[in-house]
Structures are given as structure tokens and as C-alpha cells.
Amino acid sequence: MPCDDSGIRRMILASSSPRRRQLLSLLGIPFVVKAQGVDESRLYDEPPTELVLRVSQTKALAIREVRPDELVVAADTIVVLDGDILGKPVDPDDARHMLERLRARSHIVYSGITVWHPTSRRMVSRLGESVVWMRAYTDEEIDAYVESRDPMDKAGAYAIQHAAFDPVSRLEGCWLNVVGLPLCHLGEALARFGLVAPANMPGTCRAFSQYDCAVSSEIIRQATNPCVTAGL
């Protein structure tokens, strides 16, 4: 099957996350939101990389009533520290505990990105990976941040883009991956379906994040490789 699937006019974002909605809008491609709840539990002995890809695929497959000219875009993001997966905190005490564990240490953030075209039964998944170093914020800063309620809907209980808390001291990899939707990875996946975003993704990412990405050129280069997709 060729890489160019003509006739695709719109995306479906399989996520209710306002952050992913904001980031996807930067591409300049029309989309609608159709989120469906799925089980995100980790399987026994499942590696974090396999978990995040499987959950993103499950989210994509859960979307029904997709038109032939639509692509489903789904994503999942996890924080991994010492082999433990830090999901969204269950309460303020849990958020505080996560932030204490992360303080002045490095961890890994993985995002699984899946693009699914039900009509052709084609799926493309990509994995984003970033290494993040947290700064040595104080207990008082943790308390104020938790009190703001911002950590409660975020993996690892933090937002890299939160200006007041500003939790991250250093980063290797994709900045938007930590936010939850690495645009260059997504753009490379969309290209497998012949869909090219009008936005300049490295420039758009840089303008949004104010971060000079060192990995975007390599990710985008992969979009020129032969089409490799899985048929379901």
C-alpha cells in the first residue's frame, strides 16, 4: 500500500486533554475531539515503553464512527522514576509525595503516539522519549504548587510549562513530549498517510516552548524513509 492516502481531510483527537488539544491546533490541520475512556492499567511485567504504546493504540481503536477521510490521533504519556511509573496523583498527598521523589533528580518521560485509519486498517505508532532533570525546589514551593491543583491531572504531578513552579532544570530530548504530544513524532507519523502539516513543526515547537530542540531534524528526516505501517 502506498504512503499517500489521498482524501484525508480531518483528524480526530482521541483525548480530552486541553494541553493536547492546544498542541494539535498548532499544526493547522482541522480536527475534532472524540475521547473514549480506556483501561490504562499496566500489564504484569510490561515495560514502560510497551505500556505507553499499547495504551495509545487502545485509545485510537476505541474511537467509533470514523469517516473514510478522517485519521484518529491518540497519545499516552508516562513518567518513569527508578523503574516506577508515576501516573496522575490520586489526591494532594500523592502529588506531594511524587514531587518529593522527583526533586533534584532525573527521570524519563515516554509518550506513545498512534495514528489510525480505520478504513484502510492501517496504524502507525511512534515513541517519544525525554530525560528530565528536576530542580531542587523547596517544600514550601511544593505546597503552593499542590494547593494550586495544577498537578492533579498530570503524570508525575507536574507540568513542565508551569511558569510559576518552573520544575525542570534541564532536559534532553523533545520538550513537547513532556507536555504530552511531541509534534515532530506526530508529523512523521502523519506523513506516512500522505498528510503534511502546513506548519513548520520545528519552528512552531520552538516558538511555543522557547526551547531549542536537538532531535527534531532526525525525527523529520525519518518521514522521507519508505512507508512502514502495520495492517490490522
N, C-alpha and C positions, 0 to 999 in steps of 0.2 A: 504493500500500500504506500503511495507517495506521501511525502511530508506535507504537501499543500492540500488541505481540505478546504476547498472553496465554499463560500456561502455562510461561513460562521460570522454572525453579526453581533452577538452579545454573550456576556459571561454571567454565570450565576455564582455568587459568593456564598458558599455553604458555611457561613459563620455569622453570628450576631455581634461579634466583637467590633466596637466602634473604632478601634485602632486599625484593624484590618480593612474596615470599610474606608477609612481615611486614606490608607496607603494605596489600596487598589484604585481609588479615584485619581491618583496621581498619574496613572498610565494613560488616561484619556480614552479608554475603551468603555463603551456602555455596559452597565451591569445592574443586576437586581440581587437582592438578598433573599435567600431561602434557607434558613438554618434548621437543622433537624438534630435533636438530641441523640447522642450515641453513647455506648458504654466505652469509657476511656481507661478502664482498668488494665493494669499490666498483667500479662500472662506469666505463668511461672517461669522463672529464669530467662525472661525475654530481655535481650539487650536494649538499652535506651534508644539506639538508632532504629532498631526494628519496630519498637513500640510506636515511635513518633510517625514513622512512615505508614504503619498499619492503621493507626487511628485516622490519619489524614485521608487514607484511601476509604476507610469505612464511612467517614463523613461525606465524601464525594458520592459514594454509592447509595447513600441514604436519601439523596435528593430524587424526587419523582417528578413526572410530568415535565420533562425537559424537551424542548423543541429541537429539531434537527440542526437549526442554525445557532444553537447555544452550546457553550462549554461550561462545565462545572469546575470551579476552583475551590479547593479545600486546603486547610492548613492546621497544623497542630504544633505547639511549642512546649518544650520542657526544659527545666533547669536540672543539671546533674552535679551533685557535690559528693565527693568521696564514694561514688557509686550509687548514692541515694538519689531518687527522683523527687524533686521538690515541686509539688503541684500548687494549685491555688490554696491559700490558707483557709482552714475551716472556721476560724474565729480570730479575733485580735491577738490572743495569746500565741496562737500558732504562727501568725505573721511575725510577731516579735521574736519568737524562737528561730524562725528561718533567717531573719535579718541578722540575728546574733551569730548564727552559724556561718553566714556568708561574709561577715565583716572582716576586712583586711586579708581576704583570701581570694584565690581564683576558683572558677568553676566553668563548666561548659554549658552552652545553650544550643539545643538542637531544634530545628524546625523542619517538619515534613511538609512538602508542598505536593499536591496532587491535582492534575488537570485530567478531567474525564469527559469523554464524548460518547454518551450512551448509544447514539445512532450507529456509529461505526464500531462500538465496543473497544475503543482504544483508550488507554490510560498511560499517562506519563507522570512519574513521581521523582522528586528531587529532594536532596537532603542539604539543609544549611547548617553550618557549624561555626560557632564563635567561642573564643576563650575570653572570659571576662574577669577582670580583677576589681574587687570592690575596695573602696577607700575605708579608712579607719574612722567611720562615723561614730558619734557618741551615743550613749544610752538615751540621752535627752533627745537627740535627733531621731532615734528610732521611735521613741514615744510619740513625738509630734507627727511623724510620718504615719504611724499606725492610726493615730487619732483622726487623721485626715480621711481615712477609709480608702485611700488610693490603692494600698497593697491588696485589698481583699479579692479582686478579680484577676490577679496576675500570678503566673507561675513564678515561684521563688519569692513572691511577696514584694516585688519591686518593679518599677518602670524606669528603664534607662533614660527616658526622655523627661523625667520629672525634674524640672529646673530647681525647685526649692530643696529637695532632698539630694539630688545630684549624686547618686550612689556609686557610680562607676569611676575608677581612677584610670583604667587602661583597658584596651580592647584589641584583640587580634581576630580578624575575620570581618564578617558582614554586620554592620550596625543595625540595619533593619531586621536582620534575623533575630536579634534580641527583642525588638519591638513585637515581632510575630509574623512578618510577611516579607521575606527577602525578595525584593523586586527583580533583581538580576536573575536569580534562580527561577522565579516565576516567568520572566520574559523568555528565558531559554526554553522552558517547557512549552510555553505558548507557541514559540516558533516552530515546534515540531508539528503543530497543526496548521501552519501557514498563517498564523495570526501575529502580526507585528505591531507592537505598541507605537503610537505616534510620538510618545515621549522619549527623550534621550534619558535612558534609565540611570546611567552613572551620574549625569548632571542633575537629574531630578532627585536622586538619592542624596547627593552632596548638598543640594540646596535645602532639602528637608532636614537632614541630620547634622549639617555642619561638620561632617566627618569625611576625611579623605580616605576612601576605600582602596585597599591594596589588592582586592580579589576580583573586582568587577570585570576587568578586561579578560581574565582567564575564563570566568563563567560565561561571558558573552561570546567568547571565541568558540565555545562548545556548540553554540547554536548553528555554526556553519558545518558541523560534522554531519554525516549521514543520519537519517532518521532512525532512531532506535526506540520502539514502543512495545508495550505489551498488549496483546489482544485478550479480552476476557470473554 
